[in-house]
Amino acid sequence: MLTLSSLPAVKTRIRRLGVTAFASAALLAVCGCASKPAPTPASKPAPTPASAPAASDALPSWNDGATKQAILAFVAKTTTAGSPDFVPPEQRVATFDNDGTLWVEQPMYTQLAFALDRVKVLAPQHPEWKDKEPFASLLKGDVKGALAGGEHAMLEILMVTHAGMSTAEFEQIVKDWIATAKHPVYKRPYTECVYQPMVELLAYLRANGFKTFIVSGGGIEFMRPWAEQSYGIPPEQVVGSSIKTKYEMRDGKPVLMRLPEVDFIDDKDGKPIGINSHIGRRPVCAFGNSDGDQQMLEWTQGGPGARLMMLVHHDDAAREFAYGPESKIGTFSDALMAEAKAQKWTVISMKDDWKRIFPGDK
């Protein structure tokens, strides 16, 4: 069983690999560095469509313009036999970041919200938490105070909520949480806070022979239980950060136990490594939204033939959030914007390019 005495070794291991974008950015965000939430949309949410949109308009939630045309033109030239830019079906790999690219990431990462909720669920089993930080503050509703302990406090929260159980147990915990948890601003399930234009893009690419993959700094086993229902992306096509697991026999049955030790960080330069390890093919198109996605786009662009690199820019405070260089979550720095222009990557404006943000929005 996981004990907090094991945390020094965990901390040393994470420092060797680099603290995850999830942990470090989440800490800063909860302590008041994130952008202010946008007003809750008045529209009624609807289930996320997983099938391809009608052929009359492959991307109905996208405004007509240069960005939409760039997508349509890329797919046309890479899937038309005889085209000089034709890409064989087996090479049609498309990768997508998750947080801020496929679903909402403000005012805190969804996985952090999950961890904080898990502390409350586990509290009855740990009466000592009433007098022990960071848990004492969390149980009083003082998230900022709980994380005042910095990296060590964040690690304690993550490890007691993400390790010490089997992979099957963790999967069920995530499924149960995602089925009931609601976004603090939009007051709807997190799975209804996916971006409808991107869901349509995923379906459109698959309808044209592309394999779509998530490549995210989030936990791989946190995303897998719900990604297929929300995005149409099966578990084997999800790449993310991971902790170590150990094979054991329990009551005569084999299980994989989740250990309090980091295995892989799928962020920044880790993304091309994750793509190579899990997918085995270089993408021909890649989509992100922050500095953490730059290396994935660079890796995609470095291959031969036609390529498409896009970044979602959160510039719509009225319907979602507006943030960029100043945000500790989903940082879209001025340097990344300059790099996008220099490399001719397409920047998707949520305000200008999307007719609606979430499923069910008018």
N, C-alpha and C positions, 0 to 999 in steps of 0.2 A: 504494500500500500504506500502511496505517496505521503511523505512527511515533509514539513517545511525545513527540516534539517538538511535536506538534499539540495536546497536552493543555492548555496554557494557554488557547488559544482555546476549547476545549471547556468548560473550567472557567468561563470568563467567561460563556459562553452559558448554562450551567446556572444560574449565580448570577442571571442576569437573569430566568430563568423560575421559579426556586425549585428546590432540590435535590429529587429524587424521593423519595417516601416509601420506595420500595424501597431506595435507596442509603443514606439517612440512618438509617432504622430498622434496616436490616441491619447497618450498621456498629456501632451500639450493641448489637444483639443478640449478635453474634459476640464482642464484647468483654466479654460476661458479664452483660448486663443483662436477658436473656430469662428467662422462667420456667423452672423445672426441668422436664424431660420427665416425662411420666407413664409408668408401667410399661407394657411392651409387652403388648397384649392376647393372651390365649392362643388366641383363636379363629383358625381358618384362613381366610385371605382368599379371596375368590371374585371372578370377573370382575364388573365393574360392569354392571348391566343398563341398557340404553339405551331400552328400550321401556316403554310405559305399564304400570303394575301392574294386577292383576286388578280388574274393576269392583266386586267385592264390598267391597273396601276400597281406595280410591284412594291412600291414604297409609299403608300397613301398618307402616312403621317409625316412625310418629308415635304417641305415646300419646294416648288420647282425653282431651280437655280443651279449655280455652278457645282455645288457640293453633290447634289443628287445626280446631276449629269455625269460627274466624275465617276460615281459608283456604277451607274448604268453603262457607261462607256467602257470601263475597265472589265466588267463582267462580259460584255458583248465581245470585246476583242480577245479575251482569254479563253472563251468557250466556243468560238466560231471556228469550225474546221477550215483549214486553209489560210487562216489569219496568221500573219507573221508573229503575232503575240500569243498564239494558241498555247494553252497549258494543258497537258494531258490530265485526265480526271484524277489519277493517283497522286498528282503533284499539287492539286488544288487545296492548299492548307491555309486557313484563315484563323488568326489568333486574336483574342479579345481579353483585355484586362477586365476585371469585374467591378470593383468599387469605383464609382464615379464614371464608369464607361457603360456598364450594363444596368446598374441600379444606383440608387442614391447612397451617398457616403457621408453626408452632413446630417446633423451636427456632430455625430461621432460614427466611427465604423460600426457596422451592424454586429460584427463579431465581438467588439468590445461590449456592446449592449447585452449580448448573449452572456458574456463572462460575468458582468455585473449582476444580471438576473440569477445566474447560477449560484452566486455567493448567497443570495437570499434563500434559495432553495436548500442549500447545504447547511445553513446556519444552525438549524435544530440539532444537527449531528455534532456541532462544534460549539458547545456553550462557552468555551474559552475565548471565542471570538468577540464576545461582548466587551472584553477588556484588552483586546489585542488589535493593534493597527496592522494593516489598513482596514481590517474587517469591521472594527468597532465604528468607525466613521461611516463606512458603507451602510451598515445596518441602521444608522441614524438618518440616512438619506443625504449625507454630506460626501458626495463623490469627489469634489475638489479637495476636501480635507484628506480623504482616504489616499489620494494620489500625491499628496504633498511629499510623501516619502520617495518620490522619484522612481527611478528604474527598479529598485528593489521591491517597492510596493507593487508596481505593475507586474513584476515577475511572480510575486506571491499569488496575485489574483489569477493570472493566467495558468499557472501550474496546478493550483488546486481545482480549477474548473475544467482543464483540458487534458489532464493526465490522471493515471491511477485507476483507469478502467479499461475494458476491452474495446477494440474498435467497433464491435457490434453494439455495445452499450452506448458508446459515444454517438454513434449514428442515430440510435433511437432517441437519445436526449436531444440532439439537434432537430430531428423531425418533429418531436413534440413541441419544442420551443418555437420553431418557425411556423407551426400551424396556429399558434395563438398569439404570439408577440406582435405588437403594433408599433409603427414608427411614432416617435414622440411629437412630431409636428403634424404629419398628415393623418394620424389616427386611423391608419389602415394597415393591413398586414404588410410586412416587408416585401413579400413576393408580389404585392400589387404596387410596389414602389420601383418596379423595373421600368426602363425607358422603352416606351412603345416603338419609337422609330428604330431602336437597335434590335428589338425583338423581330421586327419586320425585316431588317437587314440580315439577321441570322437566317431566317426562313428563306429569304430570297437567294442567299448564297448557297444554301443547301439544295434548293430547287434547281440550281445550276451546277450541281456536281461538286461543290466545295465541302470539305470537312471543317466544321467549326470547333474551335478549342477555346476554353478559358485558360488564360495564363495570368495568374493573380498572386499578389503578395499575401492574400488571405490564406487561411488554413485549408489545405486540400480536402481534409475530411469534414470540415465545416461546410464546404460548398457542395460536395458530391450528393448529399441526401436530397437536395431540392433543385439542383441545376437542370435536370432533365425536364421536370414538370414546368419550370419557369422559362427556360430558354430552348428546350429541345436538345440540350447537350448532355449526352450520357456520361456516367461517372468516369469511364475510361478516357474521356476527352477533357478532363479537368486537371490542370497542372497548378500546384500551389505550394505554399510553405508547409513544412511537415515537422513533426517530432518523431523521435525514434520509437520503434515498436519491438516487442520481444515475443517470440513464439513460445507458448506454454501449453501444457495439458491440464485442464481443470475438469474434475468430475468425469474423467475419461474422454473429454472432448477437446479438440485443439482450438486455441484462441490466440489472438494477437493482442498483447497488452501495451497500452500507450504509456511511455516512459517520460519522466520530466527532463528530457534532454532534446535540444534542437537537432534536427537532422539536416534540414535544407531551408534556405531563405530564398524564396522565389520573387525577388524584387531587384530592380536596376540590372546590374550585370549578371544577376542570377537568372534572369528571365531567358536569355539565349541558352544558358546552360540547362535550364529546365526543359526548354523546347527540344534541345538536342537529346536529352536523356529520356524524355517521356514520349516525344512525337517522332523523332528521327528524321524529320524533313524540315527544311527551312520554309517558313511561311512565304506565300506570295502576296498576302495582304495582312496588315496588322492594325489594331485599333486600341488606343489608350486615351488617357486624359491628364497625365501628370508627368513630372520629372522622372518618376519611377518606371515609366514606360519607354523612355528614350532609347535605351539599349535594345529593346525588342524591335522598335522601328528601324534602328540602324542595322540590326541583324537581318531583318526582312529586306531592306533596301539593298543590302550587300550581295544578294543573289542575282543571277542573270535573268534577262527577259523583263517582261512587264511586271511592275510592282505597284501596290497601293498602300500608302501609309496615312493614317488619319488620327487626329487628336480631338476629343470632345472638349470644348471650351464652355465652362459654366459661367455664362454671362446673362442669365435670366432670373433676376431677383424676384420678379413678379410671379413666375410660375414654379420656380424651383429655388435655386440659390445662385448668388454671384460671388465668385471667389477666384483667386489666381495666385500671384506671387506672395501675397501676405498670409495665405492660409497654410496651416500646419498639416491639414488633411487635403490630399489631392492638389498639392502645390504645382501650379502651372507657372513656372518662373519666366521672367523676361528673357533669360538665356534660352529656354526651351522654345519660346515663341520665335526668337531670332533664328534658332536652328531650324525650326519648321519652315520658315520663309526661305532660308538658304538652301535647304534640301528639297524644297518644293513639296513638303508634306501638306496635306489638306487639313485645315483647322475647321472643325464643325462648330458653328455657332448655335447653341441651343435656342437662343432668342430668334435668330433669323432663319435657321434651316429646319426647325421642327415645328410642325403645325400643333402638335400636342406633345406633352411630356410623358404622362402615365396612361395606362389602359383606362378607358372610361372617360378621360378628359375630352371636352368638346374641342 
